[in-house]
Amino acid sequence: MPRAIVTFFATLGLTICTSSVQGQDNPRIQLDRDVVFGKGGETDLKLDIAYPKEGDGPFPVVVFIHGGGWVGGNRQSMEKSIETMAGRGYVAATISYRFAPKARFPAQIEDCKAAIRWLRAQAKKYHLNPDRIGVVGSSAGGHLACLLGLTEKKDGLEGKGGNPEQSSQVQAVVSFFGPTDLTRENWSPVVVKNNLTPLLGGSLSEKKELYQRASPVTYIHKGAPPFLVFHGDKDTVVPLDQSKQLVEKLQASGVAATLHVVEGEGHGWKGDKLLGSLKQMVDFLDEKLKK
């Protein structure tokens, strides 16, 4: 999962910003950077949060999780996205999480769950609706978004990042080409070496149980929130069958799930195809979180 994925989500933010004529110059929104939301071990975990200055709310929430193969990336790549969503009447945050190999799984999902719990604990301050939280992620961020949507407290991935009295459940998930079954054996040698092994501390043969524990498909259940999934049919980094399998299993379990296959595209896309994906994403979030 190369760092070029960061460019995709930066483009996503800039594109949606331009198409909606919203952004940092919008006097109706407030952007707070470098807000500490919890602890990952001894590390302060931070997020950037944008929210409407006008209206009493409560506002629905959308959380963006950056990609970078679990070993890199940064939340600032999605700043334009959260500004735009705040302009559309959301409280929107982009969050940081610890990287492999220094922090191995489940550190990454523990940090994401800590962010969701913190947001719920701040419902009064930000006038947000704690019962309407959606999450959007790309690549490794999509993997974490899917885990947020599918795992529950009983699965033991909450961590100790703070606000344990709050729930880490989310009500809608959008994944852009996120890995969903790490136990599949069709990963490229580059991904295995540079991403999966650093994340999990060994090969599939050495750590099969951990690979299963880190796979969103392991946790599919009937009560999961609705999913919207995007994937290019020429993706050589995260195979298309990762998203196909997820959506098929979700649908078989009675969960509302839709897969949009972007023809001729790989691990990210731009132009009119990106604009189309963004419109579908926003329409989905509006439907699931606003209505």
CORHUBEL-V901308 format. One record per pair of residues at least 12 apart in sequence whose C-alpha atoms are under 8 Angstrom apart, sorted by sequence separation. I is the first residue (numbers start at 1). J is the second residue. D is the distance in whole Angstrom. If there is no record, write none. Layout:
i->I j->J d->D
i->I j->J d->D
This chain:
i->34 j->46 d->5
i->35 j->47 d->5
i->66 j->78 d->7
i->82 j->94 d->7
i->231 j->243 d->7
i->247 j->259 d->7
i->34 j->47 d->6
i->35 j->48 d->6
i->98 j->111 d->7
i->230 j->243 d->8
i->33 j->47 d->7
i->34 j->48 d->6
i->35 j->49 d->8
i->64 j->78 d->7
i->97 j->111 d->5
i->182 j->196 d->8
i->229 j->243 d->7
i->33 j->48 d->4
i->79 j->94 d->7
i->96 j->111 d->8
i->97 j->112 d->7
i->153 j->168 d->8
i->244 j->259 d->7
i->32 j->48 d->6
i->33 j->49 d->6
i->78 j->94 d->7
i->96 j->112 d->8
i->152 j->168 d->8
i->243 j->259 d->7
i->31 j->48 d->7
i->32 j->49 d->5
i->95 j->112 d->7
i->152 j->169 d->7
i->31 j->49 d->6
i->32 j->50 d->6
i->64 j->82 d->8
i->76 j->94 d->7
i->151 j->169 d->8
i->229 j->247 d->8
i->31 j->50 d->4
i->75 j->94 d->5
i->30 j->50 d->5
i->31 j->51 d->7
i->75 j->95 d->6
i->95 j->115 d->7
i->148 j->168 d->7
i->149 j->169 d->7
i->227 j->247 d->8
i->29 j->50 d->7
i->30 j->51 d->5
i->75 j->96 d->6
i->148 j->169 d->7
i->149 j->170 d->6
i->183 j->204 d->7
i->29 j->51 d->5
i->30 j->52 d->6
i->74 j->96 d->7
i->148 j->170 d->7
i->149 j->171 d->7
i->29 j->52 d->4
i->30 j->53 d->6
i->62 j->85 d->8
i->149 j->172 d->7
i->28 j->52 d->6
i->29 j->53 d->5
i->149 j->173 d->6
i->28 j->53 d->5
i->29 j->54 d->8
i->183 j->208 d->7
i->28 j->54 d->6
i->48 j->75 d->8
i->72 j->99 d->6
i->146 j->173 d->7
i->47 j->75 d->7
i->48 j->76 d->8
i->62 j->90 d->7
i->64 j->92 d->8
i->66 j->94 d->8
i->71 j->99 d->5
i->145 j->173 d->6
i->146 j->174 d->8
i->183 j->211 d->6
i->222 j->250 d->8
i->229 j->257 d->8
i->231 j->259 d->8
i->233 j->261 d->6
i->60 j->89 d->8
i->61 j->90 d->5
i->62 j->91 d->7
i->63 j->92 d->6
i->64 j->93 d->6
i->65 j->94 d->6
i->66 j->95 d->8
i->70 j->99 d->6
i->71 j->100 d->5
i->145 j->174 d->7
i->146 j->175 d->7
i->182 j->211 d->6
i->183 j->212 d->6
i->217 j->246 d->6
i->220 j->249 d->7
i->221 j->250 d->8
i->226 j->255 d->6
i->227 j->256 d->6
i->228 j->257 d->6
i->229 j->258 d->6
i->230 j->259 d->6
i->231 j->260 d->6
i->232 j->261 d->6
i->233 j->262 d->6
i->234 j->263 d->7
i->238 j->267 d->7
i->59 j->89 d->6
i->60 j->90 d->5
i->61 j->91 d->5
i->62 j->92 d->5
i->63 j->93 d->5
i->64 j->94 d->5
i->65 j->95 d->6
i->66 j->96 d->8
i->70 j->100 d->6
i->71 j->101 d->7
i->145 j->175 d->7
i->182 j->212 d->7
i->220 j->250 d->6
i->225 j->255 d->7
i->226 j->256 d->5
i->227 j->257 d->5
i->228 j->258 d->5
i->229 j->259 d->5
i->230 j->260 d->5
i->231 j->261 d->5
i->232 j->262 d->5
i->233 j->263 d->5
i->234 j->264 d->6
i->235 j->265 d->7
i->236 j->266 d->7
i->237 j->267 d->7
i->48 j->79 d->8
i->59 j->90 d->5
i->60 j->91 d->6
i->61 j->92 d->6
i->62 j->93 d->7
i->63 j->94 d->6
i->64 j->95 d->7
i->65 j->96 d->8
i->181 j->212 d->7
i->222 j->253 d->5
i->224 j->255 d->6
i->225 j->256 d->7
i->226 j->257 d->6
i->227 j->258 d->6
i->228 j->259 d->6
i->229 j->260 d->6
i->230 j->261 d->6
i->231 j->262 d->6
i->232 j->263 d->6
i->233 j->264 d->6
i->234 j->265 d->5
i->235 j->266 d->4
i->236 j->267 d->7
i->50 j->82 d->6
i->51 j->83 d->8
i->59 j->91 d->6
i->61 j->93 d->8
i->63 j->95 d->7
i->112 j->144 d->7
i->142 j->174 d->7
i->143 j->175 d->7
i->146 j->178 d->8
i->182 j->214 d->7
i->183 j->215 d->8
i->217 j->249 d->8
i->221 j->253 d->6
i->222 j->254 d->6
i->223 j->255 d->7
i->228 j->260 d->8
i->230 j->262 d->7
i->232 j->264 d->7
i->233 j->265 d->6
i->234 j->266 d->4
i->235 j->267 d->5
i->49 j->82 d->7
i->50 j->83 d->6
i->142 j->175 d->5
i->182 j->215 d->6
i->220 j->253 d->8
i->222 j->255 d->6
i->232 j->265 d->5
i->233 j->266 d->6
i->234 j->267 d->8
i->52 j->86 d->6
i->141 j->175 d->8
i->142 j->176 d->6
i->146 j->180 d->7
i->181 j->215 d->5
i->221 j->255 d->8
i->232 j->266 d->5
i->51 j->86 d->5
i->52 j->87 d->7
i->91 j->126 d->7
i->109 j->144 d->6
i->113 j->148 d->7
i->135 j->170 d->7
i->142 j->177 d->7
i->143 j->178 d->5
i->180 j->215 d->5
i->181 j->216 d->6
i->231 j->266 d->8
i->232 j->267 d->6
i->50 j->86 d->6
i->51 j->87 d->8
i->108 j->144 d->8
i->112 j->148 d->8
i->134 j->170 d->6
i->139 j->175 d->8
i->142 j->178 d->4
i->143 j->179 d->5
i->179 j->215 d->8
i->180 j->216 d->5
i->181 j->217 d->6
i->231 j->267 d->8
i->232 j->268 d->7
i->52 j->89 d->6
i->91 j->128 d->6
i->133 j->170 d->5
i->134 j->171 d->6
i->135 j->172 d->6
i->136 j->173 d->6
i->137 j->174 d->6
i->138 j->175 d->6
i->139 j->176 d->6
i->141 j->178 d->7
i->142 j->179 d->7
i->143 j->180 d->6
i->180 j->217 d->6
i->181 j->218 d->8
i->51 j->89 d->8
i->52 j->90 d->7
i->70 j->108 d->8
i->109 j->147 d->7
i->132 j->170 d->7
i->133 j->171 d->5
i->134 j->172 d->4
i->135 j->173 d->5
i->136 j->174 d->5
i->137 j->175 d->5
i->138 j->176 d->4
i->139 j->177 d->5
i->140 j->178 d->6
i->51 j->90 d->6
i->52 j->91 d->7
i->109 j->148 d->7
i->132 j->171 d->6
i->133 j->172 d->7
i->134 j->173 d->6
i->135 j->174 d->6
i->136 j->175 d->6
i->137 j->176 d->6
i->138 j->177 d->6
i->139 j->178 d->4
i->140 j->179 d->7
i->51 j->91 d->4
i->131 j->171 d->7
i->134 j->174 d->8
i->136 j->176 d->8
i->138 j->178 d->6
i->139 j->179 d->7
i->50 j->91 d->6
i->51 j->92 d->6
i->137 j->178 d->8
i->49 j->91 d->7
i->50 j->92 d->5
i->121 j->163 d->7
i->49 j->92 d->6
i->50 j->93 d->6
i->49 j->93 d->4
i->114 j->158 d->7
i->118 j->162 d->7
i->48 j->93 d->6
i->49 j->94 d->7
i->113 j->158 d->6
i->114 j->159 d->8
i->117 j->162 d->8
i->118 j->163 d->6
i->121 j->166 d->7
i->47 j->93 d->7
i->48 j->94 d->5
i->113 j->159 d->8
i->114 j->160 d->8
i->117 j->163 d->6
i->120 j->166 d->7
i->191 j->237 d->7
i->47 j->94 d->6
i->48 j->95 d->7
i->110 j->157 d->6
i->114 j->161 d->5
i->117 j->164 d->7
i->120 j->167 d->8
i->230 j->277 d->8
i->47 j->95 d->4
i->109 j->157 d->7
i->110 j->158 d->5
i->111 j->159 d->7
i->114 j->162 d->6
i->118 j->166 d->8
i->46 j->95 d->6
i->47 j->96 d->6
i->109 j->158 d->8
i->110 j->159 d->5
i->114 j->163 d->7
i->117 j->166 d->5
i->188 j->237 d->7
i->46 j->96 d->6
i->110 j->160 d->8
i->111 j->161 d->7
i->117 j->167 d->6
i->187 j->237 d->8
i->45 j->96 d->6
i->106 j->157 d->7
i->110 j->161 d->7
i->116 j->167 d->8
i->117 j->168 d->5
i->187 j->238 d->7
i->31 j->83 d->7
i->45 j->97 d->7
i->107 j->159 d->8
i->116 j->168 d->5
i->173 j->225 d->7
i->175 j->227 d->8
i->177 j->229 d->7
i->187 j->239 d->8
i->116 j->169 d->8
i->172 j->225 d->5
i->173 j->226 d->6
i->174 j->227 d->6
i->175 j->228 d->6
i->176 j->229 d->6
i->177 j->230 d->6
i->186 j->239 d->8
i->228 j->281 d->8
i->29 j->83 d->7
i->114 j->168 d->7
i->116 j->170 d->8
i->171 j->225 d->5
i->172 j->226 d->5
i->173 j->227 d->5
i->174 j->228 d->5
i->175 j->229 d->5
i->176 j->230 d->5
i->177 j->231 d->5
i->113 j->168 d->5
i->170 j->225 d->7
i->171 j->226 d->7
i->172 j->227 d->6
i->173 j->228 d->6
i->174 j->229 d->6
i->175 j->230 d->6
i->176 j->231 d->6
i->177 j->232 d->7
i->24 j->80 d->8
i->228 j->284 d->7
i->9 j->66 d->7
i->23 j->80 d->6
i->29 j->86 d->6
i->40 j->97 d->8
i->29 j->87 d->6
i->40 j->98 d->7
i->24 j->83 d->6
i->28 j->87 d->7
i->179 j->238 d->6
i->6 j->66 d->7
i->23 j->83 d->5
i->178 j->238 d->7
i->6 j->67 d->6
i->22 j->83 d->7
i->23 j->84 d->5
i->26 j->87 d->8
i->177 j->238 d->7
i->181 j->242 d->6
i->5 j->67 d->6
i->6 j->68 d->6
i->22 j->84 d->5
i->180 j->242 d->6
i->226 j->288 d->8
i->5 j->68 d->6
i->17 j->80 d->6
i->177 j->240 d->8
i->179 j->242 d->6
i->180 j->243 d->7
i->3 j->67 d->8
i->4 j->68 d->8
i->13 j->77 d->8
i->16 j->80 d->8
i->17 j->81 d->7
i->20 j->84 d->7
i->23 j->87 d->7
i->178 j->242 d->8
i->179 j->243 d->7
i->3 j->68 d->5
i->13 j->78 d->6
i->16 j->81 d->7
i->22 j->87 d->6
i->151 j->216 d->8
i->177 j->242 d->8
i->178 j->243 d->7
i->2 j->68 d->6
i->3 j->69 d->7
i->12 j->78 d->8
i->13 j->79 d->7
i->14 j->80 d->6
i->17 j->83 d->8
i->45 j->111 d->7
i->150 j->216 d->7
i->177 j->243 d->7
i->180 j->246 d->7
i->1 j->68 d->6
i->2 j->69 d->6
i->6 j->73 d->6
i->10 j->77 d->5
i->13 j->80 d->5
i->14 j->81 d->7
i->17 j->84 d->5
i->40 j->107 d->7
i->61 j->128 d->7
i->1 j->69 d->5
i->6 j->74 d->8
i->9 j->77 d->7
i->10 j->78 d->6
i->13 j->81 d->4
i->16 j->84 d->7
i->59 j->127 d->6
i->60 j->128 d->6
i->61 j->129 d->7
i->147 j->215 d->8
i->151 j->219 d->6
i->3 j->72 d->7
i->9 j->78 d->6
i->12 j->81 d->7
i->13 j->82 d->8
i->58 j->127 d->5
i->59 j->128 d->4
i->60 j->129 d->5
i->61 j->130 d->8
i->147 j->216 d->5
i->150 j->219 d->6
i->3 j->73 d->7
i->7 j->77 d->8
i->10 j->80 d->8
i->40 j->110 d->8
i->57 j->127 d->5
i->58 j->128 d->5
i->59 j->129 d->5
i->60 j->130 d->8
i->63 j->133 d->8
i->65 j->135 d->8
i->67 j->137 d->7
i->69 j->139 d->7
i->70 j->140 d->6
i->146 j->216 d->6
i->150 j->220 d->6
i->6 j->77 d->7
i->13 j->84 d->8
i->40 j->111 d->6
i->56 j->127 d->7
i->57 j->128 d->6
i->58 j->129 d->5
i->61 j->132 d->6
i->62 j->133 d->6
i->63 j->134 d->6
i->64 j->135 d->6
i->65 j->136 d->6
i->66 j->137 d->6
i->67 j->138 d->5
i->68 j->139 d->7
i->69 j->140 d->5
i->70 j->141 d->8
i->150 j->221 d->7
i->39 j->111 d->8
i->57 j->129 d->8
i->60 j->132 d->5
i->61 j->133 d->5
i->62 j->134 d->5
i->63 j->135 d->5
i->64 j->136 d->5
i->65 j->137 d->5
i->66 j->138 d->6
i->67 j->139 d->5
i->68 j->140 d->6
i->147 j->219 d->8
i->38 j->111 d->8
i->60 j->133 d->6
i->61 j->134 d->6
i->62 j->135 d->5
i->63 j->136 d->6
i->64 j->137 d->6
i->65 j->138 d->7
i->66 j->139 d->8
i->67 j->140 d->5
i->68 j->141 d->8
i->143 j->216 d->7
i->62 j->136 d->7
i->66 j->140 d->7
i->67 j->141 d->5
i->150 j->224 d->6
i->51 j->126 d->7
i->66 j->141 d->5
i->67 j->142 d->7
i->149 j->224 d->7
i->150 j->225 d->8
i->38 j->114 d->6
i->65 j->141 d->5
i->149 j->225 d->6
i->37 j->114 d->7
i->38 j->115 d->7
i->65 j->142 d->7
i->37 j->115 d->6
i->65 j->144 d->8
i->38 j->118 d->7
i->65 j->145 d->7
i->37 j->118 d->6
i->177 j->267 d->7
i->104 j->198 d->7
i->105 j->199 d->6
i->104 j->199 d->5
i->105 j->200 d->6
i->103 j->199 d->8
i->104 j->200 d->6
i->101 j->198 d->5
i->104 j->201 d->7
i->100 j->198 d->6
i->101 j->199 d->6
i->100 j->199 d->5
i->139 j->238 d->8
i->101 j->201 d->8
i->174 j->281 d->7
i->106 j->214 d->7
i->105 j->214 d->7
i->172 j->285 d->7
i->172 j->288 d->7
i->171 j->288 d->8
i->172 j->289 d->7
i->171 j->289 d->7
i->40 j->160 d->8
i->41 j->161 d->8
i->39 j->160 d->7
i->40 j->161 d->6
i->39 j->161 d->5
i->38 j->161 d->5
i->39 j->162 d->7
i->38 j->162 d->6
i->71 j->195 d->7
i->37 j->162 d->8
i->70 j->195 d->7
i->69 j->195 d->6
i->71 j->198 d->8
i->71 j->199 d->8
i->9 j->138 d->7
i->70 j->199 d->7
i->5 j->138 d->8
i->5 j->139 d->7
i->1 j->139 d->7
i->1 j->140 d->8
i->134 j->285 d->7
i->134 j->289 d->7
i->133 j->289 d->7
i->132 j->289 d->5
i->132 j->290 d->8
i->1 j->191 d->6
i->1 j->195 d->7
i->61 j->289 d->8
i->60 j->289 d->6
i->60 j->290 d->7
i->1 j->237 d->6
i->1 j->238 d->7
i->12 j->270 d->8
i->11 j->270 d->7
i->16 j->275 d->7
i->8 j->268 d->6
i->15 j->275 d->7
i->8 j->269 d->7
i->5 j->267 d->7
i->8 j->270 d->8
i->12 j->274 d->7
i->16 j->278 d->7
i->5 j->268 d->7
i->12 j->278 d->7
